[in-house]
Amino acid sequence: MDLSEKRFFCLRGFMKSGTNWVGKLLNLHPQIDCVGEFHWERYLHLIRDGVIAHAFVDRQETDSILRDEMHGLIRRCMVRLADPAASVIGDRTPHSIEPETLPDDPVICVIRDGRDVLISRLHHLFNRPEVTADFDCHEDMAGELARFQKNPNHFLENPDRLLSNEQVVRTSMRMWATHMEQDRKSMQQGDRRDVLVIRYEDLHADVESKRFELYCFLGVDPAEADPLEPALRAGFRQERPNKFFRKGQVGDWKNYMTDQARRWVNEEAGQELLRQGYIDSLDW
């Protein structure tokens, strides 16, 4: 397998920030195949901080194994899983930029308003309760789940109930803020390789110009891309509360935010919302 004939990139972003959408837009280009999600970072942690790290006293030896073996393995796996015709192959994993799974390769980083991420994530949890222990830990959440499963429009009809659990709201916003802070600091490093930041809100406002920017960033001719499919345009005509791709709207948080939830959001992520430019003050 000749890896020299292929180029690679990473697609990153916090969960429910739009990495799926961006990946599908990229795949409209015949030279690109964005595959995933693989979470290679879990294996890198195993090597750097786990079994192999304990086998070598010299940290340089561990780094050499990562560089020469693991990163090569990741690339070979991606080539095998991608379209053979693709010359530019991407790893789409909703995760932070660090740790680097493909060092020296470009990164596309998707950013979205944490308040909209919160709404999207909560809907995702109610649609996929098996992915979280929250419904086992919180009796009120279990009750809301039962009502949602009986009536998919439950939160549309009772919007104040979606963000009613303080711990879940706080945890979700704390996770978002931590992720954003880590990526912001990573991108501020002087030796940081190419990173293109795509704001979900900008993509929503003008999909065509943003996908043009994406193709140019990856060094392919935008004119060769397939036309934009209706399913990949911004948002959906009708909300589908019990679907993975539910709504895709900017500012949906306004439909669900309560005064108490606003306080929890501010206390956990208000400063990062300010730094990212999503609010001008904590009085939003």
C-alpha positions in Angstrom: 0.0 0.0 0.0 1.6 3.2 -1.2 0.6 6.0 1.3 2.6 8.5 -0.7 -0.3 8.7 -3.2 -2.7 9.8 -0.5 -3.2 12.9 1.6 -4.9 12.9 4.9 -6.7 15.3 7.2 -8.7 15.3 10.4 -12.3 16.6 11.0 -12.8 17.6 14.6 -15.4 19.3 16.8 -17.5 18.8 19.9 -20.3 16.3 19.7 -23.5 17.6 18.0 -21.6 20.5 16.5 -22.0 19.5 12.8 -19.1 17.2 12.0 -21.5 14.8 10.3 -22.8 17.5 8.1 -19.3 18.8 7.2 -18.2 15.3 6.4 -21.0 14.7 4.0 -20.3 18.0 2.3 -16.7 17.1 1.8 -17.7 13.7 0.4 -19.5 15.5 -2.5 -16.0 15.9 -4.0 -14.8 12.9 -5.9 -11.2 13.2 -4.6 -12.3 13.3 -0.9 -13.5 10.5 1.3 -14.1 11.5 4.9 -14.5 8.3 7.0 -15.1 7.6 10.7 -15.7 7.9 13.5 -12.9 5.8 14.9 -11.7 7.6 18.0 -8.0 6.8 17.3 -7.1 9.0 20.3 -8.1 6.2 22.6 -5.4 4.0 21.2 -2.8 6.8 21.3 -3.5 7.3 25.0 -3.0 3.5 25.5 0.5 3.8 23.9 1.6 7.1 25.3 0.3 6.7 28.8 -0.3 3.0 29.1 1.4 -0.3 28.4 4.0 0.7 25.9 4.9 3.9 27.8 5.8 1.8 30.9 8.0 -0.5 28.8 10.3 2.4 27.8 12.0 4.7 30.2 13.0 7.1 27.4 10.0 9.2 26.3 11.6 9.7 22.9 11.4 6.0 22.3 7.7 6.1 23.0 7.2 9.1 20.7 9.2 7.2 18.0 6.8 4.3 18.2 3.9 6.6 17.9 5.4 8.4 14.9 6.7 5.4 13.0 4.2 2.7 13.9 0.8 3.9 15.2 0.4 6.9 13.0 1.3 4.8 10.0 -1.2 2.1 11.1 -3.9 4.8 11.3 -3.2 5.9 7.8 -3.2 2.4 6.4 -6.5 1.6 8.1 -8.1 4.8 6.7 -6.9 3.9 3.2 -8.4 0.4 3.4 -11.7 1.8 4.6 -11.9 4.7 2.2 -13.0 4.8 -1.5 -10.0 3.6 -3.5 -10.5 6.5 -5.9 -10.1 9.1 -3.2 -6.8 10.8 -3.0 -7.6 12.9 0.1 -8.8 10.9 3.1 -10.2 12.4 6.3 -10.8 11.0 9.8 -14.1 12.4 11.1 -14.2 12.0 14.9 -16.1 14.4 17.2 -13.2 15.0 19.5 -10.7 17.7 20.5 -7.7 18.6 18.3 -5.3 17.0 20.8 -4.0 14.4 20.8 -2.8 14.5 17.3 -3.8 11.4 15.5 -2.3 12.5 12.1 0.6 14.8 12.9 1.5 17.5 10.4 -1.8 16.9 8.5 -4.4 19.7 8.2 -7.3 19.8 10.6 -10.9 21.1 10.1 -12.3 22.2 13.4 -16.1 22.7 13.6 -17.4 25.1 16.3 -21.0 25.6 17.4 -22.8 27.8 20.0 -22.7 25.7 23.2 -26.3 26.5 23.9 -27.5 25.0 20.6 -25.1 22.0 21.3 -26.8 21.6 24.6 -30.3 21.4 23.1 -29.1 19.0 20.4 -27.2 16.8 22.8 -30.2 16.5 25.2 -32.5 15.5 22.3 -29.8 13.0 21.3 -29.7 11.5 24.8 -33.5 11.1 24.8 -33.3 9.4 21.4 -30.4 7.2 22.4 -30.8 6.5 26.1 -28.4 3.6 26.0 -25.5 6.0 25.5 -25.8 7.5 29.0 -26.4 6.5 32.6 -28.3 9.7 33.3 -31.7 7.9 33.0 -30.6 5.4 35.6 -29.2 8.1 37.9 -32.0 10.7 37.8 -35.6 9.7 38.5 -36.9 12.9 36.9 -34.9 12.1 33.7 -36.4 8.6 33.5 -39.8 10.1 33.8 -39.2 12.6 31.0 -37.8 9.7 28.9 -41.0 7.7 29.4 -43.1 10.7 28.3 -40.9 11.3 25.3 -41.1 7.7 24.2 -44.8 7.8 24.4 -45.1 11.1 22.7 -42.2 12.3 20.5 -43.6 15.8 20.6 -43.3 15.9 24.4 -40.6 18.6 24.5 -42.2 20.6 21.7 -45.3 20.8 23.8 -43.5 21.2 27.1 -40.2 23.0 26.2 -39.4 24.0 29.8 -38.9 20.3 30.6 -35.9 19.6 28.3 -33.4 21.5 30.5 -35.0 20.8 33.8 -32.2 18.6 35.3 -29.5 20.8 36.7 -26.7 18.2 36.8 -27.2 17.1 33.2 -27.3 20.8 32.0 -24.2 21.7 34.0 -22.3 18.6 32.9 -23.1 19.1 29.3 -22.0 22.8 29.3 -18.9 22.0 31.4 -17.8 19.4 28.8 -18.4 21.9 25.9 -16.5 24.7 27.6 -13.5 22.4 28.5 -13.4 21.1 24.9 -13.5 24.6 23.4 -10.8 25.9 25.8 -8.5 23.0 24.9 -8.9 23.6 21.2 -8.5 27.3 21.5 -5.2 26.9 23.4 -4.0 24.2 20.9 -4.7 26.6 18.0 -2.8 29.4 19.8 0.4 27.3 19.9 3.1 28.7 17.6 3.9 25.3 16.0 0.3 24.5 15.3 -0.1 22.9 11.8 -2.9 24.1 9.5 -6.3 24.4 11.1 -9.4 25.7 9.4 -12.1 26.8 11.8 -15.7 26.4 10.5 -18.5 27.9 12.5 -21.7 26.0 12.3 -23.6 29.3 12.1 -21.5 30.5 9.1 -22.0 27.2 7.3 -25.7 27.4 8.0 -25.8 31.0 6.5 -24.0 30.1 3.3 -23.3 26.5 2.7 -21.9 27.0 -0.8 -19.2 29.5 0.1 -18.1 27.5 3.1 -17.8 24.2 1.2 -15.8 26.1 -1.4 -13.5 27.2 1.4 -13.3 23.6 2.7 -12.3 22.2 -0.7 -9.7 25.0 -1.2 -8.2 24.3 2.2 -7.7 20.6 1.3 -6.2 21.5 -2.0 -8.8 20.2 -4.4 -10.7 22.0 -7.2 -14.2 23.1 -5.9 -15.5 23.0 -9.5 -15.2 19.2 -9.5 -17.5 18.8 -6.6 -21.0 17.4 -7.1 -24.0 19.8 -6.7 -25.3 20.3 -3.3 -28.0 17.7 -2.5 -31.3 19.0 -1.0 -30.7 16.8 2.1 -27.4 18.7 2.8 -28.8 22.2 2.7 -29.1 24.0 6.0 -31.8 22.8 8.4 -34.9 20.8 7.8 -38.3 21.9 6.7 -40.0 20.1 9.6 -38.5 19.2 13.0 -38.1 15.5 13.6 -37.7 15.2 17.3 -37.1 11.4 17.3 -34.5 11.4 14.5 -30.7 11.6 14.6 -30.8 14.6 12.3 -33.5 16.4 14.1 -33.7 20.1 13.2 -30.3 21.7 12.3 -31.3 25.3 13.2 -29.3 28.2 14.6 -30.6 29.7 17.9 -32.9 26.7 18.7 -31.9 27.1 22.3 -34.2 30.1 22.6 -37.2 27.7 22.4 -36.1 25.8 25.4 -34.0 28.0 27.7 -35.5 28.8 31.1 -34.2 31.4 33.7 -32.7 28.6 35.9 -31.1 26.8 33.0 -29.6 30.2 31.8 -28.0 30.5 35.2 -26.5 27.0 35.1 -25.2 27.6 31.6 -23.6 30.9 32.6 -21.9 29.4 35.7 -20.4 26.5 33.7 -19.7 28.0 30.3 -20.5 31.7 30.3 -16.9 32.8 30.1 -16.2 30.5 27.2 -19.3 31.7 25.4 -17.9 35.2 25.7 -14.5 34.2 24.5 -16.0 32.5 21.5 -18.1 35.5 20.6 -21.5 33.9 21.1 -22.6 36.4 23.7 -21.6 40.0 24.5 -22.3 39.7 28.2 -23.7 37.2 30.7 -27.0 39.0 30.5 -28.3 37.4 27.4 
